[in-house]
Amino acid sequence: MEGEVFGFGKKGDPLVKTPEGTIVVLLGSKLENGERVRFRVVQETEKLNFGRVFDLNPQSFYFLITQEAREKVMNSLALIGDRLKTSQEPLNEGSLSELGELLQKLENIKKLSSTLQTEERERIAAQALKYRKRLLYGAGIRLMFDFISQQEEREIENFCQDSHEEKTKALLAVGLFRRHTYEVARKRLFLKDKPEGYAEILSEMKNKVDSMDSAVELLEFRSAIDEVYPKAKGYFEKMDRLFESLTERVKQVADVLSNKGVVDPEEIYLAIKNAFPEEILFLELRKAFRSSKEFLSLRGAFTELNRRLRNQESVSSEAAFRPYLHHKILQAFGGEVPKAHEETGGIHSKKDSPK
């Protein structure tokens, strides 16, 4: 629109009026009082509008005819950018549908930006690719671990179908590939120098030292924890490496899906599901542990740690889970599952040692 400069703002910016009488501040312009000027409004507020002097030239004409497409592109990118900051909630059917919608928006951005100049189009395409990969990485990782966990839970239910009680206990145990169960146990046992409950038990035993036997029992408790704790922690560290390897695998799948421009959530889910058959899980397990003996020894140390800390629920659930666990370890490593160290990681107190 056009207007005549009738005054200046506090910072010296020229003031003009729209045909409707609204005052517009022309930011950063150098104009004389009474000078007529062509301008366009870039921001509206309750009392004032803000604008820029508009010179009709090839560049300004380009911006004018592509303004609507550019605004749609920027709004879509801003929406997806905000969504990526809050996308850590558990994946469900609704968020899977939302994933498809967001990926479709990114595809639409490609079409909207087709009329823009090459440099601007390439910059938008790079941002869209970055967002698409982040969406697929986050969703892919959650999908993969959810799928693995659900598959293991179904197998446990089938394995323990003759005993509802054993099945319930086994499902409470730290799983083989159920990553979320490790996170729960880690918070309880490995976030501090000593596991939860250790200080209380130690204090209780110290207060009861009134004989040589109780003193020896205290020393045995300390010694057992000192020996079994790093082994149990080592088991979690090896499983962490396994989970990291699975995460890298799912990122590779996400890269392929991203490069193909896949937007269908069902297609994404099937691609991830098919990329993680049981053979892949067993392969990563064999990479993390040298043998079934090493696996069972370190897992046994974790069980012994819980026993020493009087975590009876964990010990009970581990006992119910053990038959299924040994069945899977036999499948993963082949041969006979060793019996030695399988329950205590090789830790025995004098009191527990066979005569």
C-alpha positions as CSV (number, residue, x, y, z in Angstrom):
1,M,0.0,0.0,0.0
2,E,1.0,3.7,-0.3
3,G,1.0,6.5,2.3
4,E,2.5,9.8,3.2
5,V,5.1,10.4,6.0
6,F,3.4,12.5,8.6
7,G,5.8,12.3,11.5
8,F,8.6,10.2,13.2
9,G,8.7,7.8,16.1
10,K,10.9,7.9,19.2
11,K,13.7,6.2,17.4
12,G,13.4,8.4,14.3
13,D,11.5,5.9,12.2
14,P,9.0,7.5,9.7
15,L,5.3,7.2,10.5
16,V,2.7,6.6,7.8
17,K,-1.0,5.7,7.8
18,T,-2.8,2.9,6.0
19,P,-6.0,3.8,4.0
20,E,-8.0,2.6,7.1
21,G,-6.1,5.1,9.3
22,T,-3.8,2.7,11.2
23,I,-0.4,4.1,12.0
24,V,2.5,2.1,10.6
25,V,6.2,2.5,11.8
26,L,8.6,2.0,8.8
27,L,11.5,0.4,10.6
28,G,15.0,1.6,9.6
29,S,13.8,3.8,6.8
30,K,15.3,7.2,5.9
31,L,12.5,9.4,4.6
32,E,11.5,13.1,4.6
33,N,8.3,14.5,6.2
34,G,5.5,14.6,3.5
35,E,7.2,12.1,1.3
36,R,5.0,9.5,-0.3
37,V,6.1,5.9,0.0
38,R,5.1,2.4,-1.0
39,F,5.3,0.0,1.9
40,R,4.0,-3.3,3.2
41,V,3.0,-4.3,6.8
42,V,5.1,-7.0,8.3
43,Q,3.7,-7.1,11.9
44,E,0.4,-6.0,13.4
45,T,-0.2,-5.1,17.1
46,E,-3.2,-3.5,18.9
47,K,-2.0,0.1,18.7
48,L,0.6,0.1,15.9
49,N,1.7,-1.8,12.8
50,F,5.2,-2.2,11.6
51,G,6.3,-2.2,8.0
52,R,9.1,-2.0,5.5
53,V,9.6,0.3,2.5
54,F,8.7,-1.7,-0.6
55,D,10.7,-1.1,-3.8
56,L,9.4,-3.2,-6.7
57,N,12.4,-4.9,-8.1
58,P,13.1,-8.6,-9.2
59,Q,14.1,-9.6,-5.6
60,S,11.2,-7.9,-3.9
61,F,8.8,-9.3,-6.5
62,Y,10.2,-12.8,-5.9
63,F,9.6,-12.4,-2.2
64,L,6.1,-11.1,-2.8
65,I,4.9,-14.0,-5.0
66,T,6.6,-16.6,-2.8
67,Q,5.5,-15.2,0.5
68,E,2.6,-17.6,1.1
69,A,4.6,-20.7,0.3
70,R,7.5,-19.5,2.5
71,E,5.2,-18.8,5.4
72,K,3.6,-22.3,5.1
73,V,7.1,-23.9,5.0
74,M,8.3,-21.9,8.0
75,N,5.2,-22.7,10.0
76,S,5.4,-26.4,9.3
77,L,9.1,-26.5,10.2
78,A,8.4,-24.6,13.4
79,L,5.6,-27.0,14.3
80,I,7.8,-30.0,13.8
81,G,10.7,-28.4,15.6
82,D,8.5,-27.8,18.7
83,R,7.1,-31.3,18.5
84,L,10.6,-32.9,18.5
85,K,11.3,-31.2,21.8
86,T,8.3,-33.0,23.4
87,S,8.4,-36.4,21.7
88,Q,9.7,-38.6,24.5
89,E,6.4,-40.0,25.7
90,P,5.7,-43.7,25.2
91,L,4.8,-44.6,21.7
92,N,1.2,-45.6,21.1
93,E,-1.2,-45.9,18.3
94,G,-2.1,-42.3,18.5
95,S,1.5,-41.1,18.3
96,L,2.2,-43.5,15.5
97,S,-0.6,-41.8,13.5
98,E,0.9,-38.4,14.5
99,L,4.3,-39.6,13.2
100,G,2.8,-40.2,9.8
101,E,1.2,-36.8,9.8
102,L,4.4,-35.1,10.6
103,L,6.3,-37.0,8.0
104,Q,3.6,-36.1,5.5
105,K,4.1,-32.4,6.4
106,L,7.8,-32.7,5.6
107,E,6.9,-34.2,2.2
108,N,4.5,-31.3,1.6
109,I,7.3,-28.9,2.5
110,K,9.3,-30.3,-0.4
111,K,6.4,-29.5,-2.8
112,L,5.8,-26.0,-1.3
113,S,9.5,-25.0,-1.6
114,S,9.7,-26.1,-5.3
115,T,9.0,-22.5,-6.4
116,L,11.8,-21.0,-4.2
117,Q,15.3,-20.1,-5.4
118,T,17.9,-22.9,-5.4
119,E,19.8,-21.8,-2.3
120,E,16.7,-21.3,-0.2
121,R,15.2,-24.6,-1.5
122,E,18.4,-26.5,-0.6
123,R,18.5,-25.0,2.9
124,I,14.9,-25.9,3.5
125,A,15.5,-29.5,2.2
126,A,18.4,-29.9,4.5
127,Q,16.3,-28.8,7.5
128,A,13.5,-31.1,6.5
129,L,15.9,-34.1,6.1
130,K,17.3,-33.3,9.5
131,Y,13.8,-33.3,11.1
132,R,12.7,-36.4,9.2
133,K,15.7,-38.4,10.5
134,R,15.2,-37.2,14.1
135,L,11.5,-38.2,13.9
136,L,12.4,-41.6,12.5
137,Y,15.3,-42.1,14.9
138,G,13.2,-41.4,18.0
139,A,10.1,-43.4,16.8
140,G,12.3,-46.2,15.5
141,I,14.2,-46.7,18.7
142,R,10.9,-46.7,20.8
143,L,9.2,-49.0,18.3
144,M,12.1,-51.5,18.3
145,F,12.4,-51.7,22.0
146,D,8.7,-51.9,22.5
147,F,8.4,-54.7,19.9
148,I,11.3,-56.7,21.5
149,S,9.8,-56.3,25.0
150,Q,6.3,-57.3,23.9
151,Q,7.7,-60.3,22.0
152,E,9.6,-61.5,25.1
153,E,6.6,-61.0,27.3
154,R,4.5,-63.2,25.0
155,E,7.2,-65.9,25.0
156,I,7.4,-65.9,28.9
157,E,3.6,-66.2,29.0
158,N,3.7,-69.2,26.7
159,F,6.7,-70.7,28.5
160,C,5.0,-70.5,31.9
161,Q,1.4,-71.2,30.8
162,D,1.1,-74.0,33.3
163,S,1.6,-71.7,36.3
164,H,0.0,-68.3,36.5
165,E,2.0,-67.5,39.6
166,E,5.4,-68.3,38.1
167,K,4.4,-66.4,34.9
168,T,3.6,-63.3,37.0
169,K,6.8,-63.5,38.9
170,A,8.9,-64.1,35.7
171,L,7.4,-61.0,34.1
172,L,8.6,-58.9,37.1
173,A,12.2,-60.0,36.6
174,V,14.9,-58.0,34.8
175,G,14.4,-59.4,31.3
176,L,16.8,-60.7,28.7
177,F,16.1,-58.0,26.1
178,R,13.5,-55.8,27.9
179,R,15.6,-52.6,28.3
180,H,13.1,-50.8,30.5
181,T,13.5,-53.5,33.2
182,Y,17.2,-52.7,33.4
183,E,16.5,-49.0,33.9
184,V,14.4,-49.7,36.9
185,A,17.0,-52.0,38.4
186,R,19.8,-49.6,37.6
187,K,18.2,-46.8,39.6
188,R,18.0,-49.0,42.6
189,L,21.5,-50.6,42.4
190,F,24.0,-48.7,40.4
191,L,23.4,-44.9,40.5
192,K,25.5,-44.5,43.7
193,D,28.8,-45.9,45.0
194,K,26.9,-48.5,46.9
195,P,23.5,-50.1,46.1
196,E,20.2,-49.1,47.8
197,G,19.8,-50.8,51.1
198,Y,23.5,-51.5,51.6
199,A,24.1,-48.8,54.2
200,E,21.0,-49.8,56.3
201,I,22.0,-53.5,56.3
202,L,25.6,-52.7,57.2
203,S,24.4,-50.4,60.1
204,E,22.0,-53.1,61.4
205,M,24.7,-55.8,61.4
206,K,27.2,-53.5,63.1
207,N,24.7,-52.8,65.9
208,K,24.3,-56.6,66.4
209,V,28.0,-57.4,66.6
210,D,28.2,-59.1,70.0
211,S,30.2,-62.3,69.2
212,M,32.8,-63.7,66.9
213,D,30.2,-65.3,64.7
214,S,28.3,-62.0,64.2
215,A,31.6,-60.2,63.5
216,V,32.5,-62.8,60.9
217,E,29.1,-62.5,59.3
218,L,29.6,-58.7,59.0
219,L,33.0,-59.2,57.4
220,E,31.5,-61.8,55.0
221,F,28.7,-59.5,54.0
222,R,31.2,-56.7,53.2
223,S,33.5,-59.0,51.3
224,A,30.7,-60.5,49.3
225,I,29.2,-57.1,48.3
226,D,32.7,-55.9,47.4
227,E,33.2,-58.9,45.1
228,V,29.8,-59.3,43.6
229,Y,28.9,-55.6,43.1
230,P,31.4,-54.9,40.2
231,K,30.5,-58.2,38.5
232,A,26.8,-57.3,38.7
233,K,27.6,-53.8,37.4
234,G,29.7,-55.4,34.6
235,Y,26.6,-57.4,33.5
236,F,24.6,-54.2,33.1
237,E,27.5,-52.5,31.2
238,K,27.6,-55.4,28.7
239,M,23.9,-55.3,28.3
240,D,24.2,-51.5,27.7
241,R,26.6,-52.2,24.9
242,L,24.1,-54.7,23.4
243,F,21.3,-52.1,23.6
244,E,23.6,-49.5,22.0
245,S,24.3,-51.9,19.1
246,L,20.6,-52.4,18.6
247,T,20.1,-48.7,18.6
248,E,22.7,-48.2,15.9
249,R,21.0,-50.9,13.8
250,V,17.6,-49.2,14.1
251,K,19.2,-45.9,13.1
252,Q,20.4,-47.5,9.9
253,V,16.9,-48.7,9.2
254,A,15.6,-45.2,9.9
255,D,18.2,-43.7,7.5
256,V,16.9,-46.0,4.7
257,L,13.3,-45.1,5.4
258,S,14.2,-41.4,5.5
259,N,16.0,-41.6,2.2
260,K,13.1,-43.4,0.6
261,G,10.7,-40.7,1.9
262,V,8.5,-43.3,3.7
263,V,5.6,-41.7,5.5
264,D,3.2,-44.6,6.2
265,P,3.5,-45.6,9.9
266,E,2.5,-49.2,9.2
267,E,5.3,-49.5,6.7
268,I,7.8,-48.0,9.2
269,Y,6.7,-50.5,11.9
270,L,7.0,-53.5,9.6
271,A,10.4,-52.4,8.4
272,I,11.7,-52.1,12.0
273,K,10.0,-55.4,13.1
274,N,11.5,-57.3,10.1
275,A,14.9,-55.8,10.9
276,F,15.0,-57.4,14.3
277,P,14.3,-61.1,14.2
278,E,15.5,-63.2,17.1
279,E,18.6,-64.2,15.2
280,I,19.8,-60.6,15.3
281,L,19.2,-60.3,19.1
282,F,21.1,-63.5,19.6
283,L,24.0,-62.2,17.4
284,E,24.3,-59.1,19.5
285,L,24.1,-61.1,22.7
286,R,27.1,-63.2,21.5
287,K,29.0,-60.0,20.6
288,A,28.4,-58.7,24.1
289,F,29.3,-61.9,26.0
290,R,32.1,-64.3,25.1
291,S,30.2,-67.4,26.2
292,S,27.1,-68.6,28.0
293,K,29.3,-69.2,31.0
294,E,30.3,-65.5,31.2
295,F,26.7,-64.4,30.7
296,L,25.4,-66.7,33.5
297,S,28.2,-65.8,35.8
298,L,27.6,-62.1,35.6
299,R,23.8,-62.5,35.7
300,G,24.3,-64.8,38.7
301,A,26.3,-62.0,40.4
302,F,23.3,-59.7,39.9
303,T,21.1,-62.3,41.6
304,E,23.5,-62.8,44.4
305,L,23.7,-59.0,44.9
306,N,19.9,-58.9,45.3
307,R,20.0,-61.9,47.7
308,R,22.7,-60.2,49.9
309,L,20.7,-57.0,49.9
310,R,17.5,-58.9,51.0
311,N,15.6,-57.9,47.8
312,Q,13.4,-60.9,48.2
313,E,11.0,-59.9,45.4
314,S,13.8,-59.7,42.9
315,V,15.3,-63.0,44.0
316,S,11.9,-64.7,43.7
317,S,11.2,-63.2,40.3
318,E,14.6,-64.2,39.1
319,A,14.0,-67.8,40.2
320,A,10.8,-67.9,38.2
321,F,12.5,-66.3,35.2
322,R,15.5,-68.6,35.3
323,P,14.1,-71.6,33.3
324,Y,13.0,-69.3,30.5
325,L,16.4,-67.5,30.6
326,H,18.3,-70.7,30.4
327,H,16.2,-71.8,27.5
328,K,17.0,-68.6,25.6
329,I,20.7,-68.8,26.4
330,L,20.8,-72.3,25.1
331,Q,19.3,-71.1,21.9
332,A,21.6,-68.1,21.6
333,F,24.9,-69.9,22.4
334,G,24.1,-73.5,21.6
335,G,25.5,-76.5,23.5
336,E,24.7,-77.2,27.1
337,V,24.2,-74.3,29.5
338,P,26.8,-74.5,32.3
339,K,25.6,-75.1,35.8
340,A,28.5,-73.6,37.6
341,H,28.2,-70.0,38.8
342,E,24.7,-69.8,37.3
343,E,23.0,-68.6,40.5
344,T,25.6,-66.7,42.5
345,G,28.3,-65.7,40.0
346,G,30.8,-67.9,41.8
347,I,30.3,-66.1,45.2
348,H,29.9,-68.4,48.2
349,S,30.4,-67.5,51.9
350,K,31.9,-70.0,54.2
351,K,28.5,-70.5,55.7
352,D,27.1,-71.4,52.2
353,S,30.0,-73.5,51.0
354,P,29.4,-77.3,50.6
355,K,31.0,-79.4,53.3
